[in-house]
């Protein structure tokens, strides 16, 4: 057997940690964005549940603002 395939596999394994760290950073960013989106949706749902009838009517007419 020649040493060429082993050398190729070895060099691929050497570059793998760098690729994994980049993918991990990307996954961490996506995870953070997902967590933030879920928190925003939960806060929105809580606001809707706790809102009075008049507030909900106003939201229906003019839309919900992010401040109330």
Backbone torsions as a table, in degrees:
resi	resn	phi	psi	omega
1	UNK	NA	144.5	179.7
2	UNK	-88.3	160.0	-179.0
3	UNK	-83.2	-7.0	-176.0
4	UNK	-61.7	-50.4	-179.7
5	UNK	-62.3	-36.5	179.6
6	UNK	-66.0	-41.9	179.0
7	UNK	-63.6	-39.6	179.2
8	UNK	-65.2	-45.5	178.5
9	UNK	-63.2	-38.8	-179.9
10	UNK	-65.4	-42.9	179.9
11	UNK	-67.8	-33.8	176.7
12	UNK	-65.5	-39.2	178.4
13	UNK	-67.9	-32.3	178.8
14	UNK	-66.8	-36.3	-178.8
15	UNK	-83.1	-13.8	-176.6
16	UNK	-61.0	-43.9	-178.9
17	UNK	-59.9	-36.6	178.2
18	UNK	-64.0	-43.5	178.8
19	UNK	-63.3	-43.5	179.6
20	UNK	-61.7	-41.2	-178.3
21	UNK	-66.1	-36.2	177.2
22	UNK	-67.6	-44.6	178.4
23	UNK	-64.4	-38.7	179.1
24	UNK	-63.9	-41.6	178.4
25	UNK	-62.1	-43.2	178.9
26	UNK	-63.8	-43.9	178.9
27	UNK	-64.3	-38.4	179.6
28	UNK	-65.2	-40.6	178.3
29	UNK	-64.8	-45.4	178.5
30	UNK	-62.9	-39.7	179.0
31	UNK	-63.3	-44.5	179.3
32	UNK	-61.5	-43.8	178.4
33	UNK	-62.8	-41.0	178.8
34	UNK	-63.8	-44.7	178.9
35	UNK	-60.8	-44.2	179.0
36	UNK	-63.1	-40.5	178.5
37	UNK	-64.1	-42.8	179.4
38	UNK	-63.8	-42.8	178.1
39	UNK	-61.5	-42.3	178.0
40	UNK	-61.8	-42.4	179.1
41	UNK	-65.2	-39.5	177.9
42	UNK	-64.7	-42.5	177.8
43	UNK	-63.5	-40.9	178.1
44	UNK	-62.4	-43.5	179.1
45	UNK	-63.0	-40.8	178.3
46	UNK	-63.9	-41.7	178.6
47	UNK	-61.4	-41.3	-179.6
48	UNK	-66.3	-40.2	-179.5
49	UNK	-67.0	-40.0	-175.0
50	UNK	-86.2	-6.2	-176.5
51	UNK	-76.1	148.0	176.5
52	UNK	-75.7	169.7	179.2
53	UNK	-62.7	-40.8	179.8
54	UNK	-64.9	-41.0	179.0
55	UNK	-64.2	-42.8	178.4
56	UNK	-64.9	-36.5	177.2
57	UNK	-65.1	-41.7	177.3
58	UNK	-62.1	-44.3	178.5
59	UNK	-60.6	-39.4	-179.4
60	UNK	-64.0	-38.7	-178.3
61	UNK	-75.3	-48.7	-171.1
62	UNK	-113.8	-5.9	-179.5
63	UNK	93.5	160.4	-179.8
64	UNK	-87.0	133.3	172.2
65	UNK	-95.1	164.8	-179.1
66	UNK	-85.3	1.2	-171.9
67	UNK	-95.7	-33.9	-169.3
68	UNK	-65.9	NA	NA
